[in-house]
Amino acid sequence: MKRIYKAHILFTKQKDHFEVYENGYVAVDDSGRVTGVASCLDELDSEGAEIVDFGNRLLIPAMNDMHVHAPQVHNQGVAMDLELLPWLQNYTFPEEAKYADTRYAERMYRRFLHTQWLFGTMRSVVFGTVHTESTRLLMQLYQEAGMGALVGKVAMNRNCPEALCEDVKEAVEGNERLIAEFNKPDALVRPIITPRFVPSCTPELLQACGELAKKYRLPVQSHLSENKSEIAWVAELEPDSENYGAAYDQYGLFGQTPTIMAHCVWTQGKELELMRRNGVMVAHCPTSNFNIASGMAPIRTFLEEGLHVGLGSDISGGHDLNMFRMLVYAIQVSKMQYQQNHDKAFLTLPEIFWIATKSAGSFFGKVGSFEPGYEFDALVIDDEVLHPDEYSLLHRLERFIYLGDDRQILHRFCRGKEVPEPR
């Protein structure tokens, strides 16, 4: 049924300011797409529509988590005193090996999805594990929940425990089974090709991943230039590649199909230019970069260079699945960079909100805004407990982002359908 929602509507059509409709209206058609947003009901075609009045509440686009490791949910807040490579070997890989047991996987994945739902994350770009059946289970759970996701069966065949190592043939066959089942037009949950990172994949496996992406026109996700030790390792493994990004590029994994690379802390020069030219998106993960002592990604530079940027929680390198907190952390990181270089302005609230919603949402299609034609991914925020009456709508939103939590999120929508609490 066509619906029109009434509330205080806020979204970022452009990155430098909010669109604000006090007591406004947004119309959504039967397919879950926005047909119009207006200050007055008379400005919309309301014939035959159900009017839903949310009163004095805020209506905003839902959150998108552009880089998250679902099987690491049990390790949140653990081993935060290690850098990337020892953290992987001593904690992350042993935890992921447990996902050979689908019963364990179901228990952990249900916990993970429920937490995402609580915090209003309606779309995600997700790493699973090498295990085909556990990855299938995660995709099925997303389908049941009515939440959107690109889910990757991780590819690894070197520099990892034997329990997480599979040969190229097994990796391809496992991916193709998931592709046959889930790669449907307009599906909310689809596969994404997922080489973990160059050090964990032989050239043969990277080549096979690139061929899968090309054959099935699937997106790609991986990690890029997160840590200096990692970058040096890639240079040893791929000596003919000019930089880390070029190592992916030679295998068809760097923008030949839609591609998102997490971190990019040390991306600059020719690597940055290659990303820009190939349209590769950055998943900025501020908490993970701090926790694992990787550094601070140059997001202002990326925006100035025209790169696409989204935000990721990156648990369990990151410790927090609340994407609203990620907006705050990203602003704070940019303020620390501003103190080091006053030529680079720190990120503003509308900029980081745009990054988290419309910019990130573009990886899924028309997602992350309330402009006509966009899929209605939305949150209804009851922030009465947080605001004195004199606050403007923008200050109310800012206060919720900094101080609010799941208790203020009353309704969650994905592609026009309200998403109930996952069981």
N, C-alpha and C positions, 0 to 999 in steps of 0.2 A: 504494500500500500504506500502511496505517496504521502510523505509526512513533511510538516513544517515545524521546526523547533524554534522556540522563543527563549532568549536568554541574553546575557551580556556576552557578545561574541568578539573574540580577539584572535587574530592570526597574522602571519607575516607574508604578505604577497611579495614584497621586496625585502631585502635584507636590512635596510636601514631604518625601518619604522613599522609599527604595528597598524593594522587595520582594526578599528574599534567601532563596534555597533552596540551602543547602549540600548538595552531593551530591543535588540534587533531580531531578525528572523533569517533562518537558513532553510531552504527547501531541498529535499532529497527525494529522488525518484525511486521507482520500484527496483532499479538495478543497484541502488546504493550510492548513486552519484549525485553530487550537488548540482542543482539547476539554477540556483540563484541565492544571493544574500542581500538583505535590504534592511533599512531602518524602519520601514513601514510595511505592514502586511499587504496593503493595496498595491505595492510595487511588484508583488509576486503573483504567479498564477496559483491561487489557492483552491480552485474549484476541485472538489472531490478529495481534498487533502485532509488528513488528520492533523490537528493543531496540538502540539505538545508544549506546554508552558513550564519552563524550568524556573520561573520567577527571578529572584535576585542572584542567581548562580552564574558562574562563568562557564562558557562553552569554548573550548580550545581544541586544536588538533591533537591527536594522540601522539605518544612517543614512539620513536623508532630506535632500536638498538642495532647498530650496524656492525658490531663485532663482539660476539659472545661465545664462550665455550661452555655449552650446556653440561657436559659431563664433569666439569670442574666445580659444580655447585657445592659439593661436600667440602671442598678445600678453601672456601671463602675465608679470608682473614688468617690463613695459615702460611707460615714460612715467608713472611713479608720482609725478612732480613737477608734474603738472597737475591742475587742478580739472575738474569734470564736463564742462562744455560744450566747452572747447578739447580735452579728451581725446577726446571723441566725434568732433569734426570732423577732428582731425589723425591719429588712430590707429585708432579703432574702426570708423568708417564705411569707410575705405579697406580695412581687413582684411575686413570683411563683404562688400564688393563682389566679392571673389575667389570667393565661393561661387556665383557664376553658373556656374562650372566645377565640375561634379559630381565630376570626378576629384580636384580639390583638396579638395572637401568630404569625399569619402570618406576620404582620407588623414588629414585633421585630425580628423574625427569618430571614426574608429577609435582615434586616439590619446586623444581625450577620454574615450570610453567605457571604454577600458582603465584609465585613471587613476582614474575613478570606481570601477570594480570593485576595483582594488587597495586603495582606502581604505574599502571596505565600504559604499558608497552604493548602495542597492538601489532607491530611488525618487527621482525628480527632477521639478521643474517647470522647464521648459527653454524659453529663447528660441532659435529658429533664426534665419533671415534672411527677407528678403522673397521669396526664391527657392523656388517651389513644389517643384521637383524635388529640390533639396538638402534641403529640409525632409522630403520623403517618404523620402529616403535615410536621414536621421537616425532617423526613426521605424522604418524597417525594421531598422536596426542594433540599436536597442533591442529590437525583437521577437526578433531572432536571438539576442541575448545573454541573453534571459530576465529583463531588468531592467525595472522599472516606470517609466513616465514620462508626463507630460502635456507635449506638445511643441507649441509655437506657431509658426506662420508669421507673421512680424512684419509689422504693417501700418504703412506710412509713405508720406506723399505731400506733405510740405512740410518745409522747413528741413533738407534732407538732400541728398547728392549725387544727381545725375540717375540714376546707376547703381542707386540704391537706392529710387528713387521710382516707384511704380506708381499708376495711377488707381484710383478706387473700384471700378469694374467688374472690373478685373483682380484686385484684392485679394479681392473676394467670390468670384469664380469659382475662384481658386486655393485658397481656404479650403474651398469646397464640394467640390472634387475630393478633398481630403484627408479631409474629413468623411465623404464617401461610402465611402472606403476603410478608415478607421480608427476611426470612431465606432461601435464594437460593444459590446453589453452585456458588462460584466465584463472587457473587454480590459485587459491590462496597460499597453498603450500607446494613448493617446487624444489627440485634438486639444484645444487650449485657445486661446481667442480672445486675441490678443496685439497690441493697439495699443501701440506702443513707449512713447510717453508723449504727453501732450497737445500739446507743441510740434511733434511730428513728424506730427500727424494733423489734417487739416481737420475742421470740424464734420460734414461729409458722411461722411467716413471713420469718425469715431467713432460716428456714428449707424448706419452699416452694420455696424460691429462689434457694437454693442448688439443689433441685429436678428438677427445671426447667432447670438449667444449665446442669445437668447430662443427663436428658431425651433428650434434643435437642442439646447437645454438644456445648453449647454456652459459650463464654467468660464471665468473671465477672469483674466488676469494683466497687470500693468503696473507702472509706477514712480510713487511718490507722495512729494512733499515731501522730496526727497533733499538738495537744495542750495538756498541762498537765492536765487541768481541764477536758477535754474530756476523757483522759486516766483514770483518777480517777473515772469518771462516769461509764465507761465501766466496771471497776473492781467491782463497786457496783452492776451493772446490771447482770454481768456474773461472779459471785464469784468462780465458779468452773473452770474457764479458767485461765491458767497460765499467759497469757498475752493477749493483744488486738488481735494479729494475731491468737492466738489459739481459740479465740471466733468465728472468721470466720471459722477457719479450721474444727471445730466440726460440722458445718452445710454444709460442702462441698463447701465452698466459698473461698478457699485459695490455688489455684493451682491444684485442681482436674480437672478443665478445665483452659485454659489460663486465667490468672488473673493479673490485674493491680491495684495497690493500690497507691492512691495519698498521697503525703507528706512524711510520714515515718520520721518525724523530730526527734522523740525520739526513733526510732527503734534501738535496740541493743540486745546483749546477745542471749537468747533463741529465741526471736522473729525474730531476724535477721537470725539465723541459720535455723529456720522453713521456712522463705522466701527463703533462698538459696536452701534448700532441695526440696521445692515444686516448684521452678522456678517462683516465683511471681515477676513481674516487678514493679519497683518503678517509679511513675510519679513525678519528682522533679519540684516543683512550687515555685521558689525563690521569686517572687514578692508577692505572696499571703502570704507566710510564714513571710515575713517582715511586710506587711501591717496589718496583723491580730495579729502580735506580737507572732507568734508561736515558732520561733527559726530558726536554720540553719541545714538543713538535712546533714548528714555526707556522702556526695557523694563519696569522695575519699575512705572511708572505704567500701562503697558498691561495688565499682569497685574492690578493693583489695580482697573482699570476693566472687567475681564472680557473683554478682547480676546483673540482667538486669535493665537498667535505661533509661528512656526517659524524655522529658521535657514537662511541661504543663503550659498554661497561667493561668488556674484556675480563669478566670473572674467569679464573680466580687470581690472575695477576691484579686485576681490579678487585676491590673488596665489596662493591656496592652495586646492586641491580637496579637501584632507583635512578632512572635516567634524568629526572629533574635535578638530582644532586650532580649529575654529570655536567649539566649546564653551568652550575655554580663553580665546580672544579675547573672547567675550561676557562671561565672568566678569570678565576684566580691565577691560573697558570699564565694567562696572557698578561696579567698585571705584574707578575714577577718578571716576565720578559721585558715589559715596558720599563721597569726599573734598570734593566741592563742596557736597553737601547731605546731612548726616547723618540727615535725616528719611527718606531712601530707602535701605533696606538693599540691600547688593549681592546679586547672585544666588548661590545656593548650588549645589553640584554636583547634588543631586537635582532642583532646579528646572530647571537648564539641560539636564540629560539628558532630563527630561520634555518640555521644549520641543522638543528635537531629535528625539524619538521619538514619544511618544503625541500630543502637541499637533500637531506637524507632520504626523504620519501621518493625522490625522483628515481632512485635505484629500483623501486617497485612499480614505477609508472607514474600516473597522476595521483600522488598521495602526499598529504602533509599540508594541505591548504583547503580553504573553503571557497575557492574560485569555482565557477561553473565548469563541469566536466571532471572535477576531482572526486575521487572516492571518499566517502564520508567516514573517515577515521577520526573519532572525537572523544573527548572526555568532558564530563559535567562536574564542575568543582563547586562544592558547597564550602566556602571559605569564611562563613560567618564568624566562627570562633577566632579567626586570625586578624580581623580588620575592624578598626574603629570606623564609624560612619563617614568620617571626613576623607578617607582615602579615595583616590581616583581609581578607576578600573585598572589602569596600568600598574599602580602601586599595589593593588590587591593581587594581581597576577604575580608581580615580583615577590611579594611577601609569601605567597603560596610556594613559589619555586624555591625560595630560600628556607622556609620554615615548615611548609606543609608536609603531609605524608599521605599514605593510602586512605586514612580515615576521612579525608576531604573529597575523595573521588567517589561520586555517587553512581555514575553511569559510564560505561565504556562501550564504544562502538567501533566495529571494524567492517569496512565496506558496507556501511549502512545498517548493519544488524547489531543489536545490542548483544554484548558478550557476557553471558552469565558466569558466575564463579566456577572455575574448573573443579571437578570433583577429585 
